């Protein structure tokens, strides 16, 4: 078991007071070491700044199925998945990870995104037997990240869970029989002794625990790691985040959410026509890429929304999302660029030369 200390850490808000992640711990003294720990062993990341909603009621699954992009009718107790809420024109308005514990469905979403999502769900109740509400201050979400997470989670008194199952995205022209009527991504979930649950993710486990459960890292036998380390691995994995790699025009096909959060053969939901049309044509206007940046230091990393330019030109061909200093890749940033931009294009982001990672 790894010796565990509990340093307070440096909060994001101490360095960037305007960040939506201001309440998160940025790092515990050594961001690069914390990244390496998450990539090669296991560490615990405090993500209790994420907003949590809880939806009890016997109609919760069918109700959410009808409102969102995900096929939820087959979601069983102690399973999880991802879903989107779209505008009537198919633009992404909300993203959440859903977990059902047999008596309620939990939705965890971006910091600050909970109230808007709750308002939408409350307006859509009509005559259904559901009671959407904020989860309150008694619960918090932590993430146990790394290849050794399966071993660490057993110290909480549960067995390791199977990795996520994800359906492949069907081709533009497909038969209904080719797409199973189940969630496109399925996460296994287990109840934790003492309350809450563990949800198996691609990076490890999300742990919903009472906020007064102190010393969770010591129970798991792993060190703490900061939000910066978690974000660096997310960027390297090309996983989008609402409000960072999306804007008011983003549609699911642009950022890879068709595989994780959108079922392409289910009943009508708001924005479905746009999703189907873009998928059938195979021509989303933009795509999510990873850019390698050269010629800048950590203090010069671009802010989300910085224009991406073709070298030698002044017309934007995209915008940046999250920029990080990765412990192996160096300075990298996720960006939404026009579909026509070639992988070999020479680009610029502010003072930095930028190149698309084709992998």
Secondary structure in CASP SS format (residue, H / E / C, confidence):
PFRMAT SS
TARGET T0000
AUTHOR 0000-0000-0000
METHOD secondary structure of the structure
MODEL  1
X C 1.00
X C 1.00
X C 1.00
X C 1.00
X C 1.00
X C 1.00
X C 1.00
X C 1.00
X C 1.00
X E 1.00
X E 1.00
X H 1.00
X H 1.00
X H 1.00
X H 1.00
X C 1.00
X C 1.00
X C 1.00
X C 1.00
X C 1.00
X C 1.00
X C 1.00
X C 1.00
X C 1.00
X E 1.00
X E 1.00
X E 1.00
X C 1.00
X C 1.00
X C 1.00
X H 1.00
X H 1.00
X H 1.00
X H 1.00
X H 1.00
X H 1.00
X H 1.00
X H 1.00
X H 1.00
X H 1.00
X C 1.00
X C 1.00
X E 1.00
X E 1.00
X E 1.00
X E 1.00
X C 1.00
X C 1.00
X C 1.00
X C 1.00
X E 1.00
X E 1.00
X E 1.00
X E 1.00
X E 1.00
X E 1.00
X C 1.00
X C 1.00
X C 1.00
X H 1.00
X H 1.00
X H 1.00
X H 1.00
X H 1.00
X H 1.00
X H 1.00
X H 1.00
X C 1.00
X C 1.00
X C 1.00
X C 1.00
X C 1.00
X C 1.00
X C 1.00
X C 1.00
X C 1.00
X C 1.00
X C 1.00
X E 1.00
X E 1.00
X E 1.00
X E 1.00
X E 1.00
X E 1.00
X E 1.00
X E 1.00
X C 1.00
X C 1.00
X C 1.00
X C 1.00
X E 1.00
X E 1.00
X E 1.00
X E 1.00
X E 1.00
X E 1.00
X E 1.00
X E 1.00
X E 1.00
X E 1.00
X C 1.00
X C 1.00
X C 1.00
X E 1.00
X E 1.00
X E 1.00
X E 1.00
X E 1.00
X E 1.00
X C 1.00
X C 1.00
X C 1.00
X C 1.00
X H 1.00
X H 1.00
X H 1.00
X H 1.00
X H 1.00
X H 1.00
X H 1.00
X H 1.00
X H 1.00
X H 1.00
X C 1.00
X C 1.00
X C 1.00
X C 1.00
X C 1.00
X C 1.00
X C 1.00
X E 1.00
X E 1.00
X E 1.00
X E 1.00
X C 1.00
X C 1.00
X C 1.00
X C 1.00
X E 1.00
X E 1.00
X E 1.00
X E 1.00
X E 1.00
X E 1.00
X E 1.00
X C 1.00
X C 1.00
X C 1.00
X H 1.00
X H 1.00
X H 1.00
X H 1.00
X H 1.00
X H 1.00
X H 1.00
X H 1.00
X C 1.00
X C 1.00
X C 1.00
X C 1.00
X C 1.00
X C 1.00
X C 1.00
X C 1.00
X E 1.00
X E 1.00
X C 1.00
X C 1.00
X C 1.00
X C 1.00
X C 1.00
X C 1.00
X C 1.00
X C 1.00
X C 1.00
X H 1.00
X H 1.00
X H 1.00
X C 1.00
X C 1.00
X C 1.00
X C 1.00
X C 1.00
X C 1.00
X E 1.00
X E 1.00
X E 1.00
X E 1.00
X E 1.00
X E 1.00
X E 1.00
X C 1.00
X C 1.00
X C 1.00
X C 1.00
X C 1.00
X E 1.00
X E 1.00
X E 1.00
X E 1.00
X E 1.00
X C 1.00
X C 1.00
X E 1.00
X E 1.00
X E 1.00
X E 1.00
X E 1.00
X E 1.00
X E 1.00
X C 1.00
X C 1.00
X C 1.00
X C 1.00
X C 1.00
X H 1.00
X H 1.00
X H 1.00
X H 1.00
X H 1.00
X C 1.00
X C 1.00
X E 1.00
X E 1.00
X E 1.00
X C 1.00
X H 1.00
X H 1.00
X H 1.00
X H 1.00
X H 1.00
X H 1.00
X H 1.00
X H 1.00
X H 1.00
X H 1.00
X C 1.00
X C 1.00
X C 1.00
X C 1.00
X C 1.00
X C 1.00
X C 1.00
X C 1.00
X C 1.00
X C 1.00
X C 1.00
X C 1.00
X C 1.00
X C 1.00
X E 1.00
X H 1.00
X H 1.00
X H 1.00
X C 1.00
X C 1.00
X H 1.00
X H 1.00
X H 1.00
X H 1.00
X H 1.00
X C 1.00
X C 1.00
X C 1.00
X C 1.00
X C 1.00
X C 1.00
X C 1.00
X C 1.00
X C 1.00
X C 1.00
X H 1.00
X H 1.00
X H 1.00
X H 1.00
X H 1.00
X H 1.00
X H 1.00
X H 1.00
X H 1.00
X H 1.00
X C 1.00
X C 1.00
X C 1.00
X C 1.00
X E 1.00
X E 1.00
X E 1.00
X E 1.00
X E 1.00
X E 1.00
X E 1.00
X E 1.00
X E 1.00
X C 1.00
X C 1.00
X C 1.00
X H 1.00
X H 1.00
X H 1.00
X C 1.00
X C 1.00
X C 1.00
X C 1.00
X C 1.00
X C 1.00
X E 1.00
X E 1.00
X E 1.00
X E 1.00
X C 1.00
X C 1.00
X C 1.00
X C 1.00
X C 1.00
X E 1.00
X E 1.00
X E 1.00
X E 1.00
X E 1.00
X E 1.00
X E 1.00
X E 1.00
X E 1.00
X E 1.00
X E 1.00
X C 1.00
X C 1.00
X C 1.00
X E 1.00
X E 1.00
X E 1.00
X E 1.00
X E 1.00
X E 1.00
X E 1.00
X E 1.00
X E 1.00
X C 1.00
X C 1.00
X C 1.00
X C 1.00
X C 1.00
X C 1.00
X C 1.00
X C 1.00
X E 1.00
X E 1.00
X E 1.00
X C 1.00
X C 1.00
X E 1.00
X E 1.00
X E 1.00
X E 1.00
X E 1.00
X C 1.00
X C 1.00
X C 1.00
END
